[in-house]
Amino acid sequence: MKSLPSRREQQKISSAFKVQRYALATSMLLGPLSVALFVYSWPAGLLRQAILATAQAGPVGNTLHFIGGVAASFLLPTGYLGMSLLGMRRAPWLATISAALSLLGWIPWAALMGIDDLGWQITLAGSTPQQAALWAHFNGDTIMTTYLLIYLLGHMLSSVLIGILLARLHLIPIWAGWAFALSGPVKIFLFAPTPLLAFKSVLTFLVFVLWIAGAIPAAFAMLTNREPLALPPSPV
């Protein structure tokens, strides 16, 4: 039979849980903000044309772009994992599937950053037709396309499931849950080719509004919800 933890041990555990909650809540909030920095630091409409974008953005724009992109590669998987963990006690299967899809969807972000970095290095070295062709080949090869498809499907489905999870358990307002759930599918339209730059700009802004509208209540729930994130251990 296991002995009960002492008061000092309980305080240590409580402090560790508090640090975990603050870290996860911070990731939930800073994740979409880091992506906003990543997107809006480059000229509008050139996010998928790295060589041209890096040439027009200049040193400051490129620096902010990569700061946002690198930060997002850490904050997004952690933040989405935290949102999934909020529902682990009361809906363990839905929370587990949401967490798995979150990690599956956001981990490829770091690999996809290589496309932008290669474009920047080509700009710094002086773009040539051969280097531009190399970038296009790299951007469209099997490996990067696979990463892109996993990223698209994973983070779209995880957004939908997390929104449903949090709204169903009343951890966040229902409107916030639906806003977060819609942010994933709406993002997919940003990858569709369109000559209407104004339409894509409005759609991008809408995605961030929906995303942040769901992320803020989720972060608040992480800080105020007193339920343990994980299931209690089975009795021995």
Secondary structure, DSSP 8 states (H G I E B T S, - for coil): ------HHHHHHHHHHHHHHHHHHHHHHHHHHHHHHHHHHTS-TT-TT-HHHHHHHHHHHHHHHHHHHHHHHHHHHHHHHHHHHHTTTTTSHHHHHHHHHHHHHHHTHHHHHHHHHHHHHHHHHH---HHHHHHHHHHHHSHHHHHHHHHHHHHHHHHHHHHHHHHHHTTSS-HHHHHHHHHHHHHHHGGGS--S-HHHHHHHHHHHHHHHHHHHHHHHHHHHH--S-SS------
